[in-house]
Amino acid sequence: MLPQTTAGYRDINTFVVTYKHGPGDARYSAIFRRSRLVSLKLAAVDLNG
């Protein structure tokens, strides 16, 4: 099975990219927060998705 990647806005100021390698594997998320009008900064890495 191919790895799964999803990306989208959690809310107006938070963008989340989630990666899962395969069934039963842990999910990893990179969480970005709006820094300015058009900029995002990495705010957190969630190792359990």
Contacts in CASP RR format, 6 or more apart in sequence:
PFRMAT RR
TARGET T0000
AUTHOR 0000-0000-0000
METHOD contacts of the structure
MODEL  1
MLPQTTAGYRDINTFVVTYKHGPGDARYSAIFRRSRLVSLKLAAVDLNG
1 22 0 8 1.000
1 23 0 8 1.000
3 19 0 8 1.000
3 20 0 8 1.000
3 21 0 8 1.000
3 22 0 8 1.000
4 19 0 8 1.000
4 20 0 8 1.000
4 22 0 8 1.000
5 17 0 8 1.000
5 18 0 8 1.000
5 19 0 8 1.000
5 20 0 8 1.000
6 17 0 8 1.000
6 18 0 8 1.000
7 15 0 8 1.000
7 16 0 8 1.000
7 17 0 8 1.000
7 18 0 8 1.000
8 15 0 8 1.000
8 16 0 8 1.000
8 17 0 8 1.000
9 15 0 8 1.000
9 16 0 8 1.000
10 16 0 8 1.000
10 31 0 8 1.000
12 34 0 8 1.000
13 33 0 8 1.000
13 34 0 8 1.000
14 31 0 8 1.000
14 32 0 8 1.000
14 33 0 8 1.000
14 34 0 8 1.000
14 43 0 8 1.000
15 31 0 8 1.000
15 32 0 8 1.000
15 33 0 8 1.000
15 34 0 8 1.000
15 40 0 8 1.000
16 29 0 8 1.000
16 30 0 8 1.000
16 31 0 8 1.000
16 32 0 8 1.000
17 29 0 8 1.000
17 30 0 8 1.000
17 32 0 8 1.000
18 27 0 8 1.000
18 28 0 8 1.000
18 29 0 8 1.000
18 49 0 8 1.000
19 27 0 8 1.000
19 28 0 8 1.000
19 29 0 8 1.000
20 26 0 8 1.000
20 27 0 8 1.000
20 28 0 8 1.000
26 47 0 8 1.000
26 48 0 8 1.000
26 49 0 8 1.000
27 48 0 8 1.000
27 49 0 8 1.000
28 45 0 8 1.000
28 46 0 8 1.000
28 47 0 8 1.000
28 49 0 8 1.000
29 45 0 8 1.000
29 46 0 8 1.000
29 49 0 8 1.000
30 42 0 8 1.000
30 44 0 8 1.000
30 45 0 8 1.000
30 46 0 8 1.000
31 42 0 8 1.000
31 43 0 8 1.000
31 44 0 8 1.000
31 45 0 8 1.000
31 46 0 8 1.000
32 40 0 8 1.000
32 41 0 8 1.000
32 42 0 8 1.000
32 43 0 8 1.000
33 40 0 8 1.000
33 41 0 8 1.000
33 43 0 8 1.000
34 40 0 8 1.000
35 41 0 8 1.000
END
